[in-house]
């Protein structure tokens, strides 16, 4: 009971502090970017749906799946005037939901490092954690991994589906989870059912939905904040390479003669990582939820690191697999967690504090951004290494709190 009280106390203090900063971004020094700008998009979507009666994808573009629209609209139902505050409160609720999953997993495994990571890393990222859709995604990933470790593979598929209908990324974990499941079709079927239900209201607008989401993401170039973009900007700073930062797709991409090559290279790297995650899942003993959590979570971190698009809010999702992994293998994953913490701290400096300096390609700001991306890459590589080397207990079914490996 004392541990739970301590967890709730730390949660209340840290979330109260970051919630205040999220609602009052003017506390940042002059020249910083406004970390709440995405809320303007969510207000626009909500206004289009609730006030004007317009239809998403058909009447206005949304680059995310249908679940994102629902999450954006809920605070608008509560209040128009204090939308920012309502959205922050909703994010804190999702934060608490994710913490609950990690707490359950930590209590079952007997290691509390996962709870400590969830409590400490999310506020370290600053207002981005509470002013984007990504906290809801993090909560879904946390519950998916908790359910998988508990042997509830179908429920794990449901949670992955819920995360995917908000943002596509959790779907990248499905192959590993399905391959390692005792009955592979169950998590895949559950995932598919959730996605299908989310699409039902848009059956007459499927071409527009596909174009808004898939078309948007497939056509994107190399984001200036990605590993590849920061490397290109670092080359400009150190070697005078001709690289510019240009506005594109509502964000900032790099523009140079190497654009196509870097985009191809990043796509190949992501495909290799995804294939390797499938290979790793084949080596997991069927029904071993703990190792599946390490495989699916570790490869998600690495996939994010090598992707050609990167935004600081992506780090919100990555706290979930690292926290879940620390509950299972705290000692092997400690350096991966440290590197993720470094990446998150540097991300907070790059955005919002030094964002305009980074986009102006000032050498020191670019160096910090590149270091952030290298730390994330290192966290992913180490997490994958742990997933491959993890040795499960000889007979996990005999553990007092373990559920049957085929439980569903």
C-alpha positions as a Markdown table, in Angstrom:
| # | Residue | x | y | z |
|---|---|---|---|---|
| 1 | Unk | 0.0 | 0.0 | 0.0 |
| 2 | Unk | 2.8 | 2.4 | 0.8 |
| 3 | Unk | 4.4 | 1.8 | -2.6 |
| 4 | Unk | 1.1 | 2.6 | -4.3 |
| 5 | Unk | 0.7 | 5.8 | -2.3 |
| 6 | Unk | 4.3 | 6.8 | -3.2 |
| 7 | Unk | 3.6 | 6.1 | -6.9 |
| 8 | Unk | 0.4 | 8.2 | -6.8 |
| 9 | Unk | 2.2 | 11.0 | -5.0 |
| 10 | Unk | 5.0 | 11.2 | -7.5 |
| 11 | Unk | 2.5 | 10.9 | -10.3 |
| 12 | Unk | 0.4 | 13.8 | -8.9 |
| 13 | Unk | 3.4 | 16.1 | -8.4 |
| 14 | Unk | 5.1 | 15.5 | -11.7 |
| 15 | Unk | 2.0 | 15.6 | -13.8 |
| 16 | Unk | 0.8 | 18.7 | -12.0 |
| 17 | Unk | 4.1 | 20.5 | -12.8 |
| 18 | Unk | 4.2 | 19.5 | -16.5 |
| 19 | Unk | 0.5 | 20.0 | -16.8 |
| 20 | Unk | 0.9 | 23.6 | -15.6 |
| 21 | Unk | 3.8 | 24.2 | -18.0 |
| 22 | Unk | 1.8 | 22.7 | -20.9 |
| 23 | Unk | -1.0 | 25.1 | -20.1 |
| 24 | Unk | 1.4 | 28.0 | -19.7 |
| 25 | Unk | 4.1 | 27.6 | -22.4 |
| 26 | Unk | 5.1 | 31.2 | -21.9 |
| 27 | Unk | 7.3 | 30.0 | -19.0 |
| 28 | Unk | 9.9 | 29.0 | -21.7 |
| 29 | Unk | 12.5 | 31.6 | -22.6 |
| 30 | Unk | 11.9 | 34.1 | -25.4 |
| 31 | Unk | 12.7 | 32.6 | -28.8 |
| 32 | Unk | 11.4 | 29.1 | -27.9 |
| 33 | Unk | 8.8 | 27.4 | -30.1 |
| 34 | Unk | 5.2 | 27.0 | -28.8 |
| 35 | Unk | 4.9 | 23.4 | -27.8 |
| 36 | Unk | 1.0 | 23.5 | -28.0 |
| 37 | Unk | 0.6 | 24.3 | -31.7 |
| 38 | Unk | -0.8 | 20.9 | -32.6 |
| 39 | Unk | -3.8 | 21.7 | -30.5 |
| 40 | Unk | -4.9 | 24.2 | -33.1 |
| 41 | Unk | -5.2 | 21.3 | -35.6 |
| 42 | Unk | -7.3 | 19.3 | -33.1 |
| 43 | Unk | -9.6 | 22.3 | -32.5 |
| 44 | Unk | -10.0 | 22.6 | -36.3 |
| 45 | Unk | -11.0 | 19.0 | -36.7 |
| 46 | Unk | -13.4 | 19.3 | -33.8 |
| 47 | Unk | -15.0 | 22.4 | -35.2 |
| 48 | Unk | -15.3 | 20.8 | -38.6 |
| 49 | Unk | -17.1 | 17.8 | -37.2 |
| 50 | Unk | -19.2 | 19.3 | -34.4 |
| 51 | Unk | -20.0 | 22.8 | -35.5 |
| 52 | Unk | -20.0 | 22.6 | -39.3 |
| 53 | Unk | -21.1 | 19.0 | -39.7 |
| 54 | Unk | -18.3 | 18.1 | -42.1 |
| 55 | Unk | -17.0 | 14.6 | -42.7 |
| 56 | Unk | -13.4 | 13.7 | -42.0 |
| 57 | Unk | -11.2 | 12.7 | -45.0 |
| 58 | Unk | -14.0 | 13.6 | -47.5 |
| 59 | Unk | -14.5 | 17.3 | -46.5 |
| 60 | Unk | -11.1 | 17.9 | -44.8 |
| 61 | Unk | -7.8 | 16.1 | -44.6 |
| 62 | Unk | -6.6 | 14.2 | -41.5 |
| 63 | Unk | -3.3 | 12.5 | -41.7 |
| 64 | Unk | -4.1 | 10.0 | -38.9 |
| 65 | Unk | -6.5 | 7.1 | -38.6 |
| 66 | Unk | -10.1 | 7.6 | -37.3 |
| 67 | Unk | -9.3 | 7.1 | -33.6 |
| 68 | Unk | -7.3 | 10.3 | -33.6 |
| 69 | Unk | -10.4 | 12.3 | -34.6 |
| 70 | Unk | -12.3 | 10.8 | -31.7 |
| 71 | Unk | -9.6 | 11.7 | -29.2 |
| 72 | Unk | -9.4 | 15.3 | -30.5 |
| 73 | Unk | -13.1 | 15.7 | -30.3 |
| 74 | Unk | -13.7 | 14.6 | -26.7 |
| 75 | Unk | -12.2 | 17.8 | -25.1 |
| 76 | Unk | -14.2 | 19.9 | -27.5 |
| 77 | Unk | -17.4 | 18.3 | -26.3 |
| 78 | Unk | -16.5 | 19.4 | -22.8 |
| 79 | Unk | -15.4 | 23.0 | -23.5 |
| 80 | Unk | -14.6 | 25.1 | -26.5 |
| 81 | Unk | -13.1 | 28.0 | -24.6 |
| 82 | Unk | -10.7 | 25.9 | -22.4 |
| 83 | Unk | -9.8 | 23.3 | -25.0 |
| 84 | Unk | -6.2 | 23.2 | -24.1 |
| 85 | Unk | -6.8 | 22.6 | -20.5 |
| 86 | Unk | -9.4 | 19.8 | -21.3 |
| 87 | Unk | -7.0 | 18.2 | -23.7 |
| 88 | Unk | -4.2 | 18.2 | -21.1 |
| 89 | Unk | -6.5 | 16.7 | -18.6 |
| 90 | Unk | -7.4 | 13.9 | -21.1 |
| 91 | Unk | -3.7 | 13.3 | -21.7 |
| 92 | Unk | -3.1 | 12.9 | -17.9 |
| 93 | Unk | -5.9 | 10.4 | -17.8 |
| 94 | Unk | -4.3 | 8.4 | -20.6 |
| 95 | Unk | -1.0 | 8.7 | -18.7 |
| 96 | Unk | -2.6 | 7.2 | -15.6 |
| 97 | Unk | -4.1 | 4.4 | -17.7 |
| 98 | Unk | -0.7 | 3.5 | -19.1 |
| 99 | Unk | 0.9 | 3.7 | -15.6 |
| 100 | Unk | -1.8 | 1.3 | -14.4 |
| 101 | Unk | -0.7 | -1.3 | -17.0 |
| 102 | Unk | 3.0 | -0.9 | -16.1 |
| 103 | Unk | 2.2 | -1.1 | -12.4 |
| 104 | Unk | 0.4 | -4.4 | -12.9 |
| 105 | Unk | 3.2 | -5.8 | -14.9 |
| 106 | Unk | 5.8 | -4.6 | -12.4 |
| 107 | Unk | 3.9 | -6.1 | -9.5 |
| 108 | Unk | 3.6 | -9.4 | -11.3 |
| 109 | Unk | 7.3 | -9.5 | -12.2 |
| 110 | Unk | 8.6 | -8.1 | -8.9 |
| 111 | Unk | 10.7 | -5.2 | -10.5 |
| 112 | Unk | 9.6 | -1.6 | -10.0 |
| 113 | Unk | 12.1 | 0.0 | -12.5 |
| 114 | Unk | 9.3 | 0.0 | -15.1 |
| 115 | Unk | 7.1 | 2.2 | -12.9 |
| 116 | Unk | 10.0 | 4.4 | -12.1 |
| 117 | Unk | 10.7 | 4.9 | -15.8 |
| 118 | Unk | 7.1 | 5.7 | -16.6 |
| 119 | Unk | 6.9 | 8.2 | -13.8 |
| 120 | Unk | 10.2 | 9.9 | -14.6 |
| 121 | Unk | 10.7 | 9.8 | -18.4 |
| 122 | Unk | 7.4 | 11.2 | -19.6 |
| 123 | Unk | 7.6 | 14.5 | -17.6 |
| 124 | Unk | 11.2 | 14.8 | -18.7 |
| 125 | Unk | 9.9 | 15.3 | -22.3 |
| 126 | Unk | 7.9 | 18.4 | -21.2 |
| 127 | Unk | 4.7 | 19.7 | -22.6 |
| 128 | Unk | 4.9 | 17.6 | -25.8 |
| 129 | Unk | 3.8 | 14.6 | -23.7 |
| 130 | Unk | 0.5 | 16.2 | -22.9 |
| 131 | Unk | -0.3 | 18.3 | -25.9 |
| 132 | Unk | -0.3 | 15.6 | -28.6 |
| 133 | Unk | -2.3 | 12.5 | -29.4 |
| 134 | Unk | 0.7 | 10.3 | -28.5 |
| 135 | Unk | -0.1 | 9.7 | -24.8 |
| 136 | Unk | -3.1 | 7.7 | -25.8 |
| 137 | Unk | -0.9 | 5.6 | -28.1 |
| 138 | Unk | 1.6 | 5.0 | -25.3 |
| 139 | Unk | -1.2 | 3.8 | -23.0 |
| 140 | Unk | -2.4 | 1.4 | -25.6 |
| 141 | Unk | 1.1 | 0.0 | -26.1 |
| 142 | Unk | 1.6 | -0.4 | -22.4 |
| 143 | Unk | -1.7 | -2.4 | -22.1 |
| 144 | Unk | -0.9 | -4.5 | -25.1 |
| 145 | Unk | 2.5 | -5.5 | -23.7 |
| 146 | Unk | 1.0 | -6.1 | -20.2 |
| 147 | Unk | -1.6 | -8.3 | -21.7 |
| 148 | Unk | 0.9 | -10.2 | -23.8 |
| 149 | Unk | 3.1 | -10.9 | -20.8 |
| 150 | Unk | 0.1 | -12.1 | -18.9 |
| 151 | Unk | -0.7 | -14.6 | -21.7 |
| 152 | Unk | -3.8 | -12.8 | -22.9 |
| 153 | Unk | -2.8 | -12.6 | -26.5 |
| 154 | Unk | -6.2 | -11.7 | -27.9 |
| 155 | Unk | -6.5 | -8.8 | -25.6 |
| 156 | Unk | -3.0 | -7.8 | -26.6 |
| 157 | Unk | -4.2 | -7.7 | -30.2 |
| 158 | Unk | -7.2 | -5.6 | -29.2 |
| 159 | Unk | -4.9 | -3.0 | -27.5 |
| 160 | Unk | -2.5 | -2.9 | -30.5 |
| 161 | Unk | -5.5 | -2.3 | -32.7 |
| 162 | Unk | -6.7 | 0.6 | -30.5 |
| 163 | Unk | -3.3 | 2.2 | -30.7 |
| 164 | Unk | -3.1 | 1.7 | -34.4 |
| 165 | Unk | -6.5 | 3.4 | -35.1 |
| 166 | Unk | -5.0 | 6.5 | -33.3 |
| 167 | Unk | -1.6 | 6.4 | -35.0 |
| 168 | Unk | -0.3 | 3.7 | -37.2 |
| 169 | Unk | 2.9 | 2.8 | -35.3 |
| 170 | Unk | 1.6 | 0.2 | -32.9 |
| 171 | Unk | 0.7 | -2.0 | -35.9 |
| 172 | Unk | 4.4 | -2.5 | -36.5 |
| 173 | Unk | 4.4 | -4.6 | -33.3 |
| 174 | Unk | 1.7 | -7.0 | -34.5 |
| 175 | Unk | 3.9 | -9.4 | -36.6 |
| 176 | Unk | 6.1 | -10.2 | -33.6 |
| 177 | Unk | 3.2 | -10.6 | -31.3 |
| 178 | Unk | 1.2 | -12.8 | -33.7 |
| 179 | Unk | 4.2 | -15.0 | -34.5 |
| 180 | Unk | 5.0 | -15.7 | -30.8 |
| 181 | Unk | 1.4 | -16.2 | -29.8 |
| 182 | Unk | 0.3 | -19.8 | -29.0 |
| 183 | Unk | -2.6 | -19.4 | -31.5 |
| 184 | Unk | -1.3 | -16.9 | -34.0 |
| 185 | Unk | -4.6 | -16.0 | -35.6 |
| 186 | Unk | -6.1 | -14.7 | -32.4 |
| 187 | Unk | -4.2 | -11.5 | -31.8 |
| 188 | Unk | -4.2 | -10.9 | -35.6 |
| 189 | Unk | -8.0 | -11.4 | -35.8 |
| 190 | Unk | -8.6 | -9.2 | -32.7 |
| 191 | Unk | -6.4 | -6.5 | -34.2 |
| 192 | Unk | -8.1 | -6.6 | -37.6 |
| 193 | Unk | -11.6 | -6.5 | -35.9 |
| 194 | Unk | -10.7 | -3.3 | -34.1 |
| 195 | Unk | -9.3 | -1.6 | -37.2 |
| 196 | Unk | -12.3 | -2.7 | -39.2 |
| 197 | Unk | -14.8 | -1.3 | -36.7 |
| 198 | Unk | -12.9 | 2.1 | -36.7 |
| 199 | Unk | -13.2 | 2.2 | -40.5 |
| 200 | Unk | -16.9 | 1.3 | -40.7 |
| 201 | Unk | -18.2 | 4.9 | -40.5 |
| 202 | Unk | -16.0 | 5.8 | -43.4 |
| 203 | Unk | -16.8 | 3.0 | -45.8 |
| 204 | Unk | -18.1 | 5.5 | -48.4 |
| 205 | Unk | -14.9 | 7.5 | -48.1 |
| 206 | Unk | -12.3 | 4.8 | -48.3 |
| 207 | Unk | -10.4 | 6.3 | -51.2 |
| 208 | Unk | -10.2 | 9.7 | -49.4 |
| 209 | Unk | -9.2 | 8.0 | -46.2 |
| 210 | Unk | -6.5 | 6.1 | -47.9 |
| 211 | Unk | -5.2 | 9.2 | -49.6 |
| 212 | Unk | -5.3 | 11.2 | -46.4 |
| 213 | Unk | -3.3 | 8.7 | -44.4 |
| 214 | Unk | -1.3 | 6.3 | -46.5 |
| 215 | Unk | -0.8 | 8.8 | -49.4 |
| 216 | Unk | 0.4 | 11.5 | -47.0 |
| 217 | Unk | 2.9 | 9.3 | -45.2 |
| 218 | Unk | 4.3 | 7.5 | -48.2 |
| 219 | Unk | 4.9 | 10.8 | -50.0 |
| 220 | Unk | 6.8 | 12.4 | -47.1 |
| 221 | Unk | 10.4 | 13.2 | -47.6 |
| 222 | Unk | 13.3 | 13.1 | -45.1 |
| 223 | Unk | 12.3 | 15.0 | -42.0 |
| 224 | Unk | 14.9 | 17.5 | -40.8 |
| 225 | Unk | 14.7 | 16.1 | -37.2 |
| 226 | Unk | 15.2 | 12.5 | -38.1 |
| 227 | Unk | 18.5 | 10.6 | -37.8 |
| 228 | Unk | 19.0 | 11.0 | -41.5 |
| 229 | Unk | 18.0 | 14.6 | -41.6 |
| 230 | Unk | 20.2 | 15.6 | -38.7 |
| 231 | Unk | 23.2 | 13.8 | -40.2 |
| 232 | Unk | 22.7 | 15.7 | -43.5 |
| 233 | Unk | 22.4 | 19.0 | -41.5 |
| 234 | Unk | 25.6 | 18.1 | -39.6 |
| 235 | Unk | 27.3 | 17.5 | -42.9 |
| 236 | Unk | 26.3 | 21.0 | -44.0 |
| 237 | Unk | 27.7 | 22.4 | -40.7 |
| 238 | Unk | 31.0 | 20.5 | -40.8 |
| 239 | Unk | 31.7 | 20.1 | -44.5 |
| 240 | Unk | 29.6 | 22.7 | -46.2 |
| 241 | Unk | 27.3 | 20.3 | -48.0 |
| 242 | Unk | 24.4 | 21.9 | -49.8 |
| 243 | Unk | 21.4 | 21.1 | -47.6 |
| 244 | Unk | 18.4 | 23.3 | -46.8 |
| 245 | Unk | 15.5 | 23.0 | -44.5 |
| 246 | Unk | 12.1 | 23.5 | -46.3 |
| 247 | Unk | 8.5 | 23.4 | -45.1 |
| 248 | Unk | 6.7 | 20.3 | -46.3 |
| 249 | Unk | 3.6 | 18.2 | -45.1 |
| 250 | Unk | 3.1 | 20.6 | -42.2 |
| 251 | Unk | 6.6 | 20.0 | -40.9 |
| 252 | Unk | 10.2 | 20.6 | -42.0 |
| 253 | Unk | 12.1 | 18.4 | -44.4 |
| 254 | Unk | 15.6 | 18.6 | -45.8 |
| 255 | Unk | 16.2 | 19.5 | -49.4 |
| 256 | Unk | 19.4 | 18.4 | -51.1 |
| 257 | Unk | 20.6 | 16.4 | -54.1 |
| 258 | Unk | 20.8 | 13.4 | -51.7 |
| 259 | Unk | 17.1 | 13.5 | -50.8 |
| 260 | Unk | 16.1 | 10.4 | -52.8 |
| 261 | Unk | 19.1 | 8.4 | -51.7 |
| 262 | Unk | 18.5 | 9.2 | -48.0 |
| 263 | Unk | 14.8 | 8.3 | -48.4 |
| 264 | Unk | 15.6 | 5.0 | -50.0 |
| 265 | Unk | 18.3 | 4.3 | -47.4 |
| 266 | Unk | 15.9 | 5.0 | -44.5 |
| 267 | Unk | 13.2 | 2.9 | -46.1 |
| 268 | Unk | 15.6 | 0.0 | -46.5 |
| 269 | Unk | 16.9 | 0.3 | -42.9 |
| 270 | Unk | 13.3 | 0.3 | -41.6 |
| 271 | Unk | 12.4 | -2.7 | -43.7 |
| 272 | Unk | 15.5 | -4.6 | -42.5 |
| 273 | Unk | 14.6 | -3.9 | -38.9 |
| 274 | Unk | 11.0 | -5.0 | -39.4 |
| 275 | Unk | 12.1 | -8.2 | -41.1 |
| 276 | Unk | 14.6 | -8.8 | -38.3 |
| 277 | Unk | 11.8 | -8.4 | -35.7 |
| 278 | Unk | 9.9 | -11.2 | -37.5 |
| 279 | Unk | 13.0 | -13.4 | -37.4 |
| 280 | Unk | 13.5 | -12.6 | -33.7 |
| 281 | Unk | 9.9 | -13.5 | -33.0 |
| 282 | Unk | 10.3 | -16.9 | -34.7 |
| 283 | Unk | 13.1 | -17.7 | -32.1 |
| 284 | Unk | 10.8 | -16.9 | -29.2 |
| 285 | Unk | 9.3 | -20.0 | -27.5 |
| 286 | Unk | 5.6 | -20.0 | -28.5 |
| 287 | Unk | 3.6 | -18.5 | -25.7 |
| 288 | Unk | 6.4 | -16.8 | -23.9 |
| 289 | Unk | 4.9 | -13.4 | -23.3 |
| 290 | Unk | 7.9 | -11.9 | -21.4 |
| 291 | Unk | 10.3 | -12.4 | -24.3 |
| 292 | Unk | 7.7 | -11.3 | -26.8 |
| 293 | Unk | 7.4 | -8.0 | -24.9 |
| 294 | Unk | 11.1 | -7.5 | -25.2 |
| 295 | Unk | 11.2 | -8.3 | -28.9 |
| 296 | Unk | 8.1 | -6.2 | -29.9 |
| 297 | Unk | 9.2 | -3.3 | -27.7 |
| 298 | Unk | 12.8 | -3.3 | -28.6 |
| 299 | Unk | 12.2 | -3.3 | -32.3 |
| 300 | Unk | 9.7 | -0.5 | -32.0 |
| 301 | Unk | 12.4 | 1.7 | -30.4 |
| 302 | Unk | 14.8 | 0.8 | -33.2 |
| 303 | Unk | 12.2 | 1.3 | -36.0 |
| 304 | Unk | 11.5 | 4.8 | -34.6 |
| 305 | Unk | 15.2 | 5.6 | -34.5 |
| 306 | Unk | 15.9 | 4.7 | -38.2 |
| 307 | Unk | 12.6 | 6.1 | -39.6 |
| 308 | Unk | 12.9 | 9.0 | -42.1 |
| 309 | Unk | 10.3 | 11.0 | -40.1 |
| 310 | Unk | 10.9 | 11.9 | -36.4 |
| 311 | Unk | 9.1 | 14.2 | -34.0 |
| 312 | Unk | 9.8 | 14.6 | -30.3 |
| 313 | Unk | 6.3 | 13.3 | -29.4 |
| 314 | Unk | 7.3 | 9.9 | -30.8 |
| 315 | Unk | 9.4 | 9.4 | -27.7 |
| 316 | Unk | 6.1 | 9.3 | -25.7 |
| 317 | Unk | 5.3 | 5.9 | -27.2 |
| 318 | Unk | 8.8 | 4.6 | -26.6 |
| 319 | Unk | 8.5 | 5.0 | -22.8 |
| 320 | Unk | 5.9 | 2.2 | -22.9 |
| 321 | Unk | 8.1 | -0.6 | -24.3 |
| 322 | Unk | 11.1 | 0.5 | -22.2 |
| 323 | Unk | 9.0 | 0.6 | -19.0 |
| 324 | Unk | 7.5 | -2.8 | -19.8 |
| 325 | Unk | 10.9 | -4.2 | -20.6 |
| 326 | Unk | 12.4 | -2.9 | -17.3 |
| 327 | Unk | 9.7 | -4.7 | -15.4 |
| 328 | Unk | 10.9 | -8.0 | -17.0 |
| 329 | Unk | 14.6 | -7.5 | -17.5 |
| 330 | Unk | 15.7 | -4.5 | -15.5 |
| 331 | Unk | 19.4 | -5.1 | -15.4 |
| 332 | Unk | 20.0 | -6.0 | -19.1 |
| 333 | Unk | 17.9 | -3.1 | -20.2 |
| 334 | Unk | 19.4 | -0.5 | -17.9 |
| 335 | Unk | 21.7 | 1.1 | -20.5 |
| 336 | Unk | 19.0 | 1.2 | -23.1 |
| 337 | Unk | 16.8 | 3.1 | -20.6 |
| 338 | Unk | 19.6 | 5.5 | -19.8 |
| 339 | Unk | 20.1 | 6.2 | -23.5 |
| 340 | Unk | 16.4 | 6.8 | -23.9 |
| 341 | Unk | 16.4 | 9.2 | -21.0 |
| 342 | Unk | 19.3 | 11.1 | -22.6 |
| 343 | Unk | 17.4 | 11.2 | -25.9 |
| 344 | Unk | 14.3 | 12.5 | -24.2 |
| 345 | Unk | 16.2 | 15.2 | -22.2 |
| 346 | Unk | 18.0 | 16.4 | -25.4 |
| 347 | Unk | 14.6 | 16.3 | -27.3 |
| 348 | Unk | 13.2 | 18.7 | -24.7 |
| 349 | Unk | 16.0 | 21.1 | -25.3 |
| 350 | Unk | 15.7 | 20.9 | -29.1 |
| 351 | Unk | 12.0 | 21.3 | -28.9 |
| 352 | Unk | 10.7 | 23.7 | -27.8 |
| 353 | Unk | 13.8 | 25.6 | -26.4 |
| 354 | Unk | 16.2 | 25.5 | -29.4 |
| 355 | Unk | 13.9 | 24.6 | -32.1 |
| 356 | Unk | 14.3 | 27.7 | -34.3 |
| 357 | Unk | 18.1 | 27.5 | -33.9 |
| 358 | Unk | 18.0 | 23.9 | -35.1 |
| 359 | Unk | 15.9 | 24.8 | -38.1 |
| 360 | Unk | 18.2 | 27.7 | -38.8 |
| 361 | Unk | 21.0 | 25.1 | -38.9 |
| 362 | Unk | 23.1 | 26.6 | -36.2 |
| 363 | Unk | 25.9 | 24.2 | -35.6 |
| 364 | Unk | 25.5 | 23.6 | -31.8 |
| 365 | Unk | 21.8 | 23.1 | -32.1 |
| 366 | Unk | 22.2 | 20.6 | -34.9 |
| 367 | Unk | 24.9 | 18.8 | -32.9 |
| 368 | Unk | 22.4 | 18.4 | -30.0 |
| 369 | Unk | 19.7 | 17.1 | -32.3 |
| 370 | Unk | 22.1 | 14.6 | -33.9 |
| 371 | Unk | 23.3 | 13.5 | -30.4 |
| 372 | Unk | 19.6 | 13.0 | -29.4 |
| 373 | Unk | 19.1 | 10.7 | -32.5 |
| 374 | Unk | 22.3 | 8.8 | -31.8 |
| 375 | Unk | 21.2 | 8.2 | -28.2 |
| 376 | Unk | 17.8 | 6.9 | -29.5 |
| 377 | Unk | 19.6 | 4.6 | -32.0 |
| 378 | Unk | 21.8 | 3.3 | -29.3 |
| 379 | Unk | 18.7 | 2.6 | -27.0 |
| 380 | Unk | 17.1 | 0.7 | -29.8 |
| 381 | Unk | 20.1 | -1.4 | -30.7 |
| 382 | Unk | 20.7 | -2.3 | -27.0 |
| 383 | Unk | 17.0 | -3.2 | -26.5 |
| 384 | Unk | 17.1 | -5.5 | -29.5 |
| 385 | Unk | 20.3 | -7.1 | -28.2 |
| 386 | Unk | 18.6 | -7.8 | -24.9 |
| 387 | Unk | 15.5 | -9.2 | -26.7 |
| 388 | Unk | 17.7 | -11.7 | -28.6 |
| 389 | Unk | 19.7 | -12.7 | -25.6 |
| 390 | Unk | 16.9 | -13.0 | -23.1 |
| 391 | Unk | 16.8 | -16.3 | -21.3 |
| 392 | Unk | 13.3 | -17.1 | -20.0 |
| 393 | Unk | 12.9 | -19.1 | -16.8 |
| 394 | Unk | 13.1 | -22.9 | -17.4 |
| 395 | Unk | 9.5 | -23.5 | -16.5 |
| 396 | Unk | 7.6 | -20.2 | -16.3 |
| 397 | Unk | 4.3 | -22.0 | -15.9 |
| 398 | Unk | 5.3 | -23.2 | -12.5 |
| 399 | Unk | 5.7 | -19.6 | -11.2 |
| 400 | Unk | 3.0 | -18.8 | -8.6 |
| 401 | Unk | 1.7 | -15.7 | -10.4 |
| 402 | Unk | 2.2 | -17.0 | -14.0 |
| 403 | Unk | -0.8 | -17.7 | -16.2 |
| 404 | Unk | -0.9 | -20.6 | -18.6 |
| 405 | Unk | 1.2 | -19.9 | -21.7 |
| 406 | Unk | -1.9 | -20.5 | -23.9 |
| 407 | Unk | -4.2 | -18.4 | -21.9 |
| 408 | Unk | -6.4 | -16.2 | -24.0 |
